[in-house]
Amino acid sequence: MEIERAIRVEELTKRFGDFTAVDHISFSVGRGEIFGFLGANGAGKTTAMRMLCGLSIPTSGVGYVAGFNVATQSEEVKKKIGYMSQKFSLYEDLKVWENLRLFGGIYGMSGRAIAEGTDRILNELGFAAERNTLVKSLPLGWKQKLAFSVSIFHEPKVVFLDEPTGGVDPVTRRQFWELIYQAAERGITIFVTTHYMDEAEYCDRVSIMVDGKIKALDTPRNLRSTFGVASMDEVFRRLAREAERKGD
């Protein structure tokens, strides 16, 4: 069992027939690190994330998440991670507290832990008055903050966030990132994809994929310095122009 780092990947590769979606990528992520995983459409980041979540078996190479091999111990991986996507993370026709109870049960939490955790989360978010509100009635920004809290309800070792702030205003995105910082301070490793390059600046380190390969990996500050530009948006655009393929 690999326990040195929250995530360790060596030469991880995924092929679909003659097409190599993820091409021998290698990196590691420390405990409590906020790691940005960037790439234009077609770069291979979604395929890579699916392998790290234990949802897709690598063609070759190795990957460890929360100490478990993603190819041979995928069920153990799933128990130790959280996941949130822009498209689906909550049940809209359930009440706020019912979503927390449902996911707490899925994650194997005890009834007492679910009850205590629900009260704590609702108070921390300022949602106590919305306990019995149907999720579909909440503003989008509130839904996303609740979805993130649900994804870390069971205190996972790693949480994967797939474009979690899509469609919300800059103020709400900043509030969402405060929740991310708090989780990282508790030792939860954050693995996040985003199309917002200002959010890349909030990460401890950032990798940028192009055509299935990692073309850059460093702190935002060092990447800006290396490329001689003023923003992560300029770094990303410069690398993305090298892409030859489209669609992920």
MORACOR-V328252 format. One record per helix or strand. SS is the DSSP state (@ for helix, = for strand). FROM is the first residue (numbers start at 1). TO is the last residue. Records with the same first field share a line. If there is no record, write none. Layout:
SS: FROM-TO / FROM-TO
This chain:
=: 7-16 / 19-29 / 34-39 / 60-65 / 68-69 / 81-85 / 95-95 / 134-134 / 158-162 / 189-193 / 205-210 / 213-218
@: 45-52 / 74-80 / 96-106 / 111-125 / 128-130 / 135-137 / 140-151 / 170-185 / 197-200 / 220-227 / 232-240
